[in-house]
Amino acid sequence: IQFCSNDAPESSTPSPPKANTSLRTKTEKQKRRQQKQTLILNAEDNDMRWSQKDKIQYSTSTIPGAKKSIVPFPLSYSPEYVEASWYQWWEKEGFFTPEYHDRVPHAQNRTFTMCVPPPNVTGSLHLGHALTVAIEDAMVRWKRMQGYRVLWVPGCDHAGIATQSVVEKRLLRDQRRRRQDLSREEFLQEVWTWKSQKGDEIYQQLRRLGASLDWSRACFTMDQGFSEAVTEAFVRLCDSGLIYRSEALVNWSCALESAISDIEVDSQELSGRTMLSVPGYERKVEFGTMVTFAYPLEGQDGEVAVATTRPETMLGDVAIAVHPDDPRYQARHKHPFGDRLIPIVTDTMVDMQLGTGAVKVTPAHDHVDFELSRRHSLPCLTVISGDGTMAPSCGQWLEGVKRFDAREKVLDALAEKKLLRNKKDHAMSLPKCSRSGDVIEPLLKKQWFLRCEDMASRAIQAVEDGQLEIIPPLHIKTWKKWLSNTSDWCISRQLWWGHRIPAYQVALPGQSANREVRPGMSLCSPADPDVLDTWFSSALFPFAMLGWPQKTPDLQQFYPTSVLETGSDILFFWVARMVMLGTELTGQLPFKQVLLHSLVRDRHGRKMSKSLGNVVDPLDVIAGASLEEKVRGGNLDPGELTVAMEAQRRDFPGGIPECGTDALRFALCSHRAQGEDISLSVSQVLSYRRFCNKIWQTVRFTLGVLGVSVSTEPCPSAAPQTRPLSSMDRWVCSRLHSTVLQCERGFEARELSAVTAAIHSFWVHSLCDVYMVRQLADGGVGPGEALAGERQAARSVLYHCVSVPLALLAPFMPYLSEELWQRLHPLLTRGAGGGSSSLCLQPFPRSSDLEHWHSPEEESHFLLVQEVVRVARSLRAQCGMTKERPDMWAVCSPAQEQTLLHFLPAVHTLSRVSTLHIHCPQGGPGARPSAPPPEGCIVGTVDHSCQLHLNVQVMTVYWKRPEQGSNNTGGDMFSL
């Protein structure tokens, strides 16, 4: 049958002998590969095409929330039809809640808990989210099928910076108003309105991806209960002396007018002069240059030259630092723009051999200078305001001027005073805000900080002691290095959207001024207008989602969680902080295992970004999208829209074909997630959509052979009672056992790519390409069997070789496996829920239950058969044989003879030969005498002791030769 074979259909007319396939050029192979990819991308397979009428008919035949009607069985696979209705039924029945666990017959007294890394509430899912969901849902469904009490909690993060930026842009676009034009309460109302309109989209996208989450426990970080947990955490950490308020130099984004943490700062490497776009500037700004200018000496001739990449900050210089052993610098210096004198300080940090050997000290605008100023008790002079304009202390000529515009003014003024010495290209690392793209400005601000040293040490120790496992282990070195060098965490942000710092001021009797009191005392409105860093609240998620600080039943039963699965790019944003705060506040690690996946890139290996226009929406891959729909559905700015349109036109000229959820999930899990970045192409996903169609057709064929309908004949006997009789039955059953064993090991090792590879290999290469082709050829499972017992055994083997792999597929392809399992099990009398049972609650196949099928000898011996078949087909292809079934001789060893005789019917069928003659020159015990192959055969080598000889002397070939001057295309017949 064609749907079970990868071979092309045989032509009705023989063709001339073909050239040896090994001689095909690289160019020809590349051309065929491109043609194949084009066919895949265009989805021209007729088996996949459904009329719109059929789709509407089948997708609307079930009442929402009710169990799906499976009466129609379409001729081909359609994701739209298969994925309709199942999720609503699963959710309504409560299959995803841990409470349903008690109704499962194979339930174990063990729990498995996970939380979804909470996506931004105003965002939309990308392929990175889809990878997270595919991996996590596969593990969750696997554990649920094993009988664990499973809790997988969904949630959303309020995303302070991202959400506030989105709402500000919306206000400016729709109402022509800035945030500052509203009161804080009015702006927050706008944010909540936006959240109510947009917030549920993320949850619907997670449902579309098939994520089996417990929606009754969905958690939003700004919910009342979660907000109380954030306040309690702040108070406890404050009481422990871990939170303090201090004036310090912080990373400041002038575009956001807020501090950001060190790990939210990206570094852009510049090799020299570079013009870059900066938020708030119409023209590009110059970076990557070093300016040298001079300070004149006081009361004497001479000068000291210093160099800087940020000349606008020289107005905040308070000293010049030189090495204590440098004899060149002994006096004081006068500032060019003012009457103040700046001293020379000596410090061993200065490199005498670098540049002029003198370093300008600007403590309020440089982290290194700030530390130096503390050692030498130097003042701090702030010359740049929080909005990025120059401060009043700079004088009227610069006050209110944007910092990078002021840079040009300062250079012009230095040149006018003849103090500018040179300007040259300079390689540098430019710090930029990962949130806004703004150039970071170090500023001196009063902020709230969290001491991290002790907590970081405990996090390192947890990994070293084996209490916390990080997979893959390659991240352990980075984990230790980062935590060993971590600084105190600036946890305050100058935003309006977020958890307000719970610090208050009260006027006490007898006191003339207000004084700060213990956080959490609700005596009046908060005195501090700042909010907490979003990552602070997100770090509480594993236990706050379960009701902490209250001792709720969920917290007692499901904490600590089992596994945290997330992207390696937020190892320190989120994972390390969860470990630190979880251990500090609960006394326990928040999870026992961290599973990190790699970054998903486009098919060219590039990171997906708006600037490249290569972002792929997973919902577009699932449902398909035209080029116009794909680009315009991304809520892009006009500039981003142009870039995206051009990029998508190159990669998807015809748009994206419908691939379906199951194919996307399987494709994502088929990549080795723990290691190199994942380059995902739509053609890969589409190839797994074809795999879905193969599965669909296999089950259709199986039901036809077994005669099973929705209201008749119960399922064949259970696997432990099935005894395969024929050699092919024993082989395929042993292959099934090996596949289940591979899946178990892959899941336990968190190597999902090994699981998907095992399932795909068995279904395609063992079940379809070999077993079903052989059985169909001779009616091995049909009514033609001589003995009723053999027929029933073969039918039972076929049934289990289809139903067991469906159960293996369930964690990866929940929709397709459920659809087909419901058809394959029409009269299920055992299992959870009785007649309303779902595959997602059935026991996951165990290799121990199939141990009696394990036959390593059969599998080992069949490897020879597969090689013989491969060589035989190659020989037939070389001769251009299509329909002929010639005789073939195998010249082999006695042991190989026994193997070929054992699988002789399979060799005949799969090699497409009439008769296999076995000649054993060495003789030996049990060897049957057989004549050697005749002269004139073509020969192929299987291995060092086995050769195949194909008899071509009686093969008939039609050679088409058009007659001259005639349209006659009749052929001449001749024999070889």
N, C-alpha and C positions, 0 to 999 in steps of 0.2 A: 504494500500500500504506500502511496507516495507520501502521505503525511508522516510516515514513520521513517522515511529514508531521506538522506541528504543528497542522494544521487539524482541526476536529472532524468526526466522521463525518457524512455527509449523511443527512438524514432521508428516510424513504420517502414522506412527505406534505409537499407544499409548504406554506409558511407565509405569512401575510400580509406585505406589505411592511414592512420594518423602518425605524426612524428612523435618521437620519444618525448614525453612530458618533461624529462630532466633537461632537455636541450632548450626549453623555453627561455627567452631572454628576460632580463630584469625589467626591460621596458614593457614587454607584453604582460608580465605579471602585474606591474603597476597599473597598466591600462585596465586590466580586468578588475583589479581592486577598486579603481575609481568608478568603473561602470556599476559594480556591485553596490558601492556606497550610494551612488545616485539612485539606484532602484530602491534601496532601503529608505533613503530620505524622502523620495517621492511617494512611498507607500503604494506601489502599484499592484500589490498582491490582491487578486480578486477575492480571496478568502477573507480578507479583512474589511471588505466594503459592505456597508449596510446602507439601505435606503433610509431616508429620513422618516418615512412612514413606519418602517420596522422599529426604528429607535424609539419613536414616540409611543408606538403600541406596547413595546415590551417594558419601557421605563416607567410607564404610568399604570401598569397593571396591578400594582400593589398599594394598599393604603399605607400612608406614612406611619412608621412605628410598628406595623404588623409584619409578621413573618412573610418573606417574599414568596410569591407564587413561582414555582419552577416548572409549571406545566409546559410552556414552550421550551424547546431545546434548539436554538438557532443553529444553522449549519456551520457558522464560523464564529470566532471569538470577537466580541465587541466590548471594549472597556466600559463604554457608557452604559450598556445593558447590564454587565456583570456587577458593576459597582453601585448600581441603583438599589436603594432600600436597605441593604444589609446593615449599614452603620446605625441607622435610626432604630432598627430592631435590637441590635446588640445593646445600644444605650438604654432603650426603654426597658429591656429585660433586666438591666443591672448587671450584666455579665462582667463589667469592668470594675465593679466595686468589691472590696475585700469581704463584705458581708455575704456575697454569693458563695464564698468559699465553702461554707458549711453545707451547701447542697450538692457538692461535688463528691461522688463516691470515692475517688482516689485521692481525696484531700490529705495533705500532710500537715503536721503541726509545726510548720516553718513559715517564716515571713520573708518577703522580698519587697524592699521599698526603694523607690527612686523619685526624683523630682525633675521636671523639665527645666533646663536652664531658661529662666523666664525671659522671653523676648520682649522688646520694647512695645509698649501698649499701642503706640501710634504707628508702628512700623508694619512691614509686611514680610512674609517669609521669603527667604532666598534658598539657594541650593545648600548652603551650609546648615540652615535649619532643617532642611529635608534630610540631609545625611544624619543629623542628630536624631531626628524622629525615627528614621529607618532603623538605625542601630539600636536605639533604646526600646522601640516597640518590639523588635525581634527578640530581645532579651526578656522583656516583660511577658510577651505571649508564650515564650518557651517556658518560663518559670510557672506561669499560670497553668499551662498544660501539664506540667510536672506535679501539680497539686499544691503549690505554694499559695499561701495567703498573700496576694499581691496588692500593693498600693502604689500607684503611679500618679503623682499630683501635678496637675497643670497650674500654670500661673503666668502673670504678666508683671513686668517691671515698669514703674512709673517713669523711669528714664528722664531724670530732671533736665539735663541739658538738651537732649534730643527733642523731648516733648515741648519744652518752652520755646525752642527755636522754631519748631513747626508751627506752633500757634502764633508766634510773633510774625512769621512770614504770611500766615493766613490773614491776620488782622491788617497787615500793611497792604496786602493785595485786595482784600474785599472791602475794608472799611477805611483805608488810607489813614490808619492810626498806628502809632507806636505803642509799645508796652507802657512807656512812661506817661502816655496820655490818659491812662486809666489808673484807678486806685488798685492796690494789691488785691483786694477782695474782688473787684470787677474782673481783673485779669484771670484770677483763679477760677471764676465762674465760667469764663470763656474756655479755659482748659478742661474743666469737667464736662462742659457741653461737647467739646471736641472728643473727649474720651468716650462719652456715651454714644457718639455717632460712629467712631472708628474702632473703639476698643474690642468689640466682639469679632472683628474681622480675623484677628489672629486665631481665635478659638475655632472659627469655622474652617480656616485653612488647615489647622491641626486635625480636625475631623476629616477633612477631605483626604488627608494623607493616611487616614486609617489608624491614627494614634489611639490606642485603647486606654485612654486616661479616665480617671474617676472624676467626672465633671461636678459631682456633688461637693467636692472639696477644692474647687478652683480657688486660687489665692491671688489677690492683687496687692502689691506692696503698699498701696495707700488705703486699703480697707481699714476699718476701725480697729479690728483685732490686731492686725499686723502693725498698725501705727502705735498701738499701746505697747507692743513688743519692742519696737524701736526705742521708745521713750525709756522703757525699763532697762534695756541694754545700755543706753547712754548713762542712766543714773548709776547702775551697778559699776560700770567702768570708771565713772567719775569718783565714786566712793572708794574704789580700789586704787585711786591715784594714777590711773592709766590715761585718763583724759585731762588735758590742761589747756589753758588759753595763753597764747604768747604772741608777741610781735616777732615775725620772722620773714625771711625772704621766701616767697612762694612763686611757683610758675603761674603766670597771670595771662589770661587770654583777654586782650582788649576788646575783641569782637563780642565776647560773652560777658565782659566785665565781671569775671569770676576767676577764682583760683581753680586750678586743676592739679591732679596728682602727677607724680613723676612718670607713672606708667601710662598716662594719657598724653605723653609728649613723644612725638615721632621726630626722628632726626633725618633731615634731607642732606645728603652729601653733595657738596658743590666742589668742582675742580678748579673753579676760578670765577671770573665775573659772570653773573647770571641774572637775568631779568625775570622776576617772578610776580605773579598776581597776589595781592594781599587784600583781604576783606576790608572794605571801606575806602579803597583807593581806585580811582578811575584808570590811572596809568600803572604800568608795571614798575616795580621797585628794584633797584640794583642791590645785589648781594654778592659776596665772594670777592671783596676787595679789602686790602689793608691800607689804612691811612696813617701816615706818620706826621706828627706835628711837634712843635717845640714849646717847652716851658722856659721863659727867661729866668735867669738867676736874679735874686734880689740883691741890689746894691753892687753889682759887679757885672762885667761883661761875661757872656757865655750863656749856654742853654742846656737843657736836658731834653732829648727827643724821646717820645713814646709812640707806640703804635697801637692802633685799635681798629676793629671791624665795625664798631658802633660809635662813630664820632659824636652823635647827638647826646651820648651819656657823659661826655667830658665835663658838662656843666655840673655834674654831681661828683666830680673827682674831689677827694679830700686829702689825698697823699700820693706820693710816688714811692714805690718800693724798689729797693735795690738790694743786692747781696751784701752782707756785712763785710765781706773781704774785698769788695770792689772799691778801689781808691779814687775812682773818678767822681764820686758823688758825695759831697760833704756839706752842702749848704741847703738853704730853704729856697722855695720857688714861689713866684707870684702867678696867680691865675690870670689868663689872658682877658677874661671877661668879668672883671670885678676887682675890688681892692683887697680881697682876702688872700692870705698867704697859705700855701699848702706845704706841709713838711715832707722831708724825706725820711722814710722808715727803712730799717734793714731787716730782711727776712731771708732765711735760707731757702725758701721756696722759689726765689728768683733765680733764673738761669742766667749767669753772667755772659754766656756765649750766645744767647738767643737774642737777635735783634740788637737793640741799643743797650741791653742789660738793665733797662729801667721799665717798670711796669706801673701804669696808672691804676689807682685804687678807687673804685666806685662802689662802695659797700651796698648802697640801696638798689643796685641794678646788676649785681653779678654775685653768683653763689660763692665763688672762690674768694672774691674780694670781701664778702661779708664775713667769712671765717677769719680772714686776715685782720679785718677791723676789730674783731673781738679780741684777738691776741694783743693788739696794740692800742686798744681803747680809743679807737678813732670814731668820730661822729658819722652818722648816716644822713645823707642829703638826698631826698627824693626829688627828681626833676621831671618825671613822667607820671601823669595822672592815670587813674584806672581806666579811663576811656581812650587812652592812647594819645592824648594831647599833652603838650608841655605844661608844666606846673608854673604857678605865679613866681616861684623862687628863681625862675630862669630870666626874669625881667620882661618888660612890656614887649620887647622886640620878638620874643618867642612864645609868650603866654598864649595858650589856646591853639597853637599850631600843631598839626599832626606830627607825630614823632619822626616819620620818614621824610616829611617835607622839611622838618626842622634840621634834619641831617644835611640837606643841601645848603640851608642858610648858615649853619655852623661852618661848613667847609668854605663857603664864600667869605665869611667873616675872618677865618683863619688866614685865608689867602690875602685878604685885604691888609691884615696886620703883619703879613710876611712871615707867618709862623708855620704855614703849611709846607712840609718838606717833600713828600711824594705820596703817590697813590698807585698801587700795583695789584695785580691779581693775587688772590690768596685762597688756597683750598681750605674749606671749613665745613663744619657740621652745623646746619641751621635747625634749631629746635622749632617745631611747629605743633600746634594743637590738633590732636587727632579728631576732635569734635568739630571745630570750626574752620580748620585750615589756616588759622591766623598764626603769625610769627609770635612765639612766646616772648613775653617781656618779664624778666624777674623783677618783682616789686616787693617792697617791705609792707606787710599787712599784718593786722592782728587777726589771728585765726585760732580755731580749735584743732588740737593735735591729739593723736592716740599713740602712746608709747608702744612700740612693736618688738623691741629687742628680746624680752623674755618669751613672749608668745612665739616669735619666729624661731627661737632656739628649741622650744618644745615641738614645733612643727617639723624641724629637721630631725630631732630625736625620734619622733614617731615613725618616720620613714626608715631611719637606720635600725630601729628595733624591730621592724617588720610589722608594726601595728597598722601602718598605712601603706598600702601597695600602690605604686604608680606604674601604669601600663601605657606605653612601652617604657622600659627602664631607662632608655636613653635620656628621658627628661629629668631623671633624679639628680644628675650633676648640675643641671641648670637650676633646679629647685633649691639645692643646697647653696649654690653660689648666690642666688638672688636673696634668699632669706638671711644669709650670713652678712650681707651688706645693706640690708634694708634700713631705711631711716624712719623717723617718726612720721606717721601718716596724717597729712592735713585732711581732716574730715569735714570741714565747713566749705560751703559754696555760697556765692553771692547771687542766688537765684530766688525766684518767688515760688516756683513749683517744686514741692518736695516736703520732707519732714522738717518742720521748723526746729531749730536748736532749742531744746527744752531748758533754757537757762533764764532766770527771772531776776528782777530787781525789786526791792521793797524799801520803803522809808521806815526805818526803825525808830521807836521813841528815843529822844535824846540825841539823835544823830542828825547832823545838818545836811548830809548828802546820802544819796541812795548807795547801797552796797549790794554786790552780787551775793546771791545765796545759793544753796544747794539746788542743782537742777531737779526739775520735776515738781517744785512747789508752785501750785497754781494759785498764786496770790494776786496776779495781774497778768496782763498780756506779756508775751515774751519780750524781753529787752533786746535780745539779739535778733536782727532781721534775717540772718543767714539761715540756710537749710543744710541738712546733712548730705554728704556725698552719697549718691545713689548706690555706690558699691557697698556702703556701710549697711544699708538696709538689706541689700541683696545677699550680703554675707550671713545674714540671720535666716535665710530662707529654709534650710533643711529642718530647723526646729520650730521657727515661727509659723511655718505652714501647718504644723501639727498642734498649734495652740499654745506654745510656750509664751509667757512664763507660767501659765496655768498647767497643772499636772493633769492634762486631759487623757482620756483613754487612748487616743491616737498617739500621743507623745510617749506614753508608757509602752505601747505595743509596737510602734513602728520606728522608734528612734533608738539608736542611730540608724540611718538609712544604709542600704546594702552597697550600692555602687553610685558613683557620680560619673556620668558620661558627658563629655563636653569637648569643645575644640581646644587644641593645644595653645591657641593664641590668647586665651583668657586664663592661662594657668595662674598668673599673678593678679590679674584684675579681680578674679572671683575665687578660684579654688584655694589659693593660699590664705586668703582672708577668711573664707569659711572655716578652714581648719583652725586658724588662730582664734577667731571669735567663738567658734563652737566649743573648742576645748576650754577656753577661759570662762564662758558663761554657763556651760552645762556640765563641765567636768569630763566630757566624753568627746572622742572624735566624731564629727558629724557623719562620716561614712568610713567604710573599711577599705575601699578600693576606688582608685581614680583611673578611669579609662579615657584616654585622650585620643581624639581623631585628628587627622591632618586637614589642611586647607583644601577646599574644592576650587579648582581652577578651570578655565575654559579648555577647549580641546587643543589649543595652542600652548597650554601650560602657563597662561597669563592669569594673574589675580583678577577676579571679577570686580569691576568698579564702574561708577558712572562716567568717569573721565575717559575710559576706554570704550564705553558703550557696549560692553559684553556681558552685562548682568542678565542671567536667565532666571525667570520666574518659574518655580516648580509647577505651578498650576497651568502655565502655558505648555509645559511638557506633558502634563497629565491629560489635558483636554484638547490640546492643539491650539494654535493661534496663527492667524495670518501675520504678515510682516507689519501691517498697519496696527493691528490689535496689540501685537506684542510690544511695540515701541511706545505707542500712545497710552498704554495701560500702566506705564511706570511712574506717573506723576513727576515728570522731569521738567526742569527749566528749559526755556527755548534753546539755549546753547547746548545743554546736555541732550536734548531731543535730537538735534542735528547730528551730533557725534554718534548717538545710539542708532539712529536710522542708517547711517553709513556702515557702521560695524555689523549690524544685524543683516543688512542687505548682502554683505560679503559672506557671512556665515550661514544664513538661512534665507536664500533668495526666494524660496517658495513658502516661507513661514515655517512653523514647527508642526509636524504631523501629530495626530493624537496617539499617545503612547500608553496612557493609563497609569494609575497609581502603582499597581503591582509591578509593572515593568520598571518604573523609576526606582522603587524601593529595592528591587532585586539588583538592579544595575549599581546602585550606590553601595549596597552591602557586598557586592562582588569584588570591589576594590579592597586592597589591603589598607585598612584605615589607619593602622598604627605604623607609620613610617613616612614614606615620601608623600608629597602632596598629590592629590587626586585630580587627574585631568579627565573630565567627563565630557563626552560628546553625545549629542542627541542620537547619532547613528547607533551608538552602543545601546542606548535605552530602547531604540526601535528594534534592535536585534532581539532583545529580551521580550518585546511585545510579540514577536514571531514565535519565541519560545512558549509564550502563553497560548498562542494559537495551536501549537503542537500538543500541548497538554490537553487543551480543549478537544481536539480531534481524537486524541488517544482515549479519553474517557468516553466519547461518543462511540468509538469502535468497541470498547470494552463492554459498555452496556448492551450494544447490539449482539455481541457474542454471548454474553451471559443471559440475555433475555430478561433483564431486570427492568421493570417499569415502576411507576410511582405507586402502584397499588397491588402488585403481585410479587411473587417469589421473594422470600427473605434472603438476606445476604448469605454468601457462601460461608463455610465453616471458619471458625477463628484460626488465627495463625498458628497457635500451638498445636492444633489438631490436624493441620495440613501437612501431608507427607509427599513431597515431590517425587515422582517416579522416573521420569525420563531424564537423560543427561542434561538436556537444555533447561529443564525445570530446576534441577539441582544447582546448575550453574547460576541461573538468574536469582534464585533464592539466596545463594551464598553471596552474590554481589549485593543483594538488598541488605543482608546482615552487615556486610562490610561498610556499606553506605551509611547505615544507621550508626555504626560505631564511629565513623569519621565525623558525623554530625555531632555526636555526643562530645567527642574530644574537642572539636572546633568551638562549640558553645562554652565548654568549661574553660578553654584557654582564651576566650573572648576573641577568637579569630573567625569572624563571621564569613570572611572570604573563603575560608576552607570549607565551611558548611555549604555555602551556595555552589561552590565548585563541585563538591561531592554530589549534591542533588542534581545539578545540571548534567553531570557526566553520566549518572545512572539513568536518568530519564531519556536522554538523547542517545547515548552511545550503547547502553546495555539494553534498556527496555525497548526502545523504538527501532533503532538501527539493526539490532540483532535478534532479540527474542521474539518480538511481534512479527517481524518480517519472516522469520523461520516458521513460526506457528501458523501464520496466515497462509503461507505457501502450501503447507500440507494439511491444513485444517486441523492442526494439533489441538485446538480448544473447541472445535465445533462439533456438530453431531456426527461427523464421519468417523469418530474414534471407534475402534473395534470393541473395546470393553468399557462398560459404563463407569467402572471404578477409575480407570485412567482418565476418562473424560471429565469426571467430577474433580479429580485431583488437579488436572490441568486448568480447569475453570477456577478452582480455588487459588491456585498459584497466580493466575492472571489477576484475579480480584485483589489479592494482597499486594502484588507488585505495582498496582495502581493506587490503592487506597493508602498504603503506608507512606509512599512518597508524597501523597497529598498532605498527610499530616506533617511530614517534614517541611513542606513548603509553607504551612500555615503561618509561621512567624514572619515570613518575608512577603508572601502573597496572600493576605488575609481574605480579600474579596474573591479571587478566582478559586482558591482552595475551598472556601465555604460554599460557593455556588456549586461546584462539582461534587463535593462531599455530600451535600444534601441530596443530590441525584443518585449518588452511588450507595447511599444508605437509606433506602426508602422506608424500611420498616425497622428502624432502630428501637430496640426494646430496652437496651441498657444504656447507662451514661447519664450525665447531668441533665436534669430538666425533662427527662422522658421524651415525649414527642416533640417538644420545642427545643431539643438539644442543639448546641452549636459546636462546630469543630474546634472553636477556640477554647472549649472546656473539656475536650476529650484528652485522654492520656497521650503524652508525647511518646512516640515509638522508642522502645528500649532494646538495645542489642541483646541484653540478657534474655528477653522473651523470644528472640529469634536465634538463640545459640544453637538449637538443634538443626538449623539450616546452614550453619557455618561449614563450609567445605573448601579449605584452602587448596586442596589438590585439584578440585574442579576448576577453581579460578586460575591457578597456576598453569594447568594444562591447556585451558582455553586461550591463553595468550598465544600459544603456537597456532591455534586455529585462526585467530584474528590476523596473525602475520601471513598465514597461507592465503586467507581471503584477500588481504591487501595486495599481495604479489599477484594473485590470480586476476584480480580486477585490473591491475596495471598491465598485465600481459594482454588481456582482452582489449583494453583501450589502445594499446600500441598497434593491434591488428585491425582496429576499427570495427570490432565485433559489437553488435548491439543486441540483436535478437537471437543469434545462434548460441547454442549451448554445446560447445565442443567437449571432447574427452580431454582429460588431464592426468598426467602421471606425477606422482610425488616420489622422488628418490630420497630416502631418509633413513634414519637409524631405527633400530627395533623399538626403542622407547617412543620415538615420535610416531612410529607406525601404530602402536597401541592407542595413542592419543587421537590420531586421525580416525581410526576405526571407531573409537568411542563416540566421536562427534561427527560421524560420517554424514548423516542426513543434513546437519547444519552446514557442513562444508559444501555439499552439493547446492543447497539453496542460496547461501550467501555468496559463493564464488560464481554462481550461475554457470555451472558446468554440467554436462550430461552424466559423466561417470568419472569418478576419481580412482585411478589405478595406483596402487601403492607398491613400490618396488624397494626392497630392502637388500642391498648388496651384501651387507655383513651377515645376513641370516640371523641366527640367534633363536633362543627359546620362544616358541609361540609365533614366530614369523611365518607368514603365509607366502608360498612361492608365487611370484608374479613376474611376468615378462618385462624386460626393460622397455623404456619408451622408444617409439619408432624414430627413424631418422627424419630430419626436416622439421622438428618441433622448435618452437622458440622457447628459450630457457630464462627463468628468473630465479634469483637466489633468495631463500628465506633466511637461512643462517649457514654456518660453516658445514653443517651436516645435512641440510635439507635444500633440495632444488625442485622447482616445478617445471614441467615440460608440457607445453600446450600444443595440442595437435591441430595444425591449421591446414592439413592436406585436403580435407574434405569440406572446407568452409566455402560457402557460396557467397560471392560478392557481386553486387550490381554496380557497374560503373556507368554513370550517365554520360552519354556522348551525343550532343545535338547534331543532327544531320545538316550538312551544308545546304543552304537555301530552303530550309524547311523549319517549321515550328515544332517538329517532332522531338520530344524529349525522352523518348524510349531509350532503355539502356541495353548494353550488350552484357551477356552473362558469361562468366568464365570461372574456372575452378583453380584453386591454389593447391 
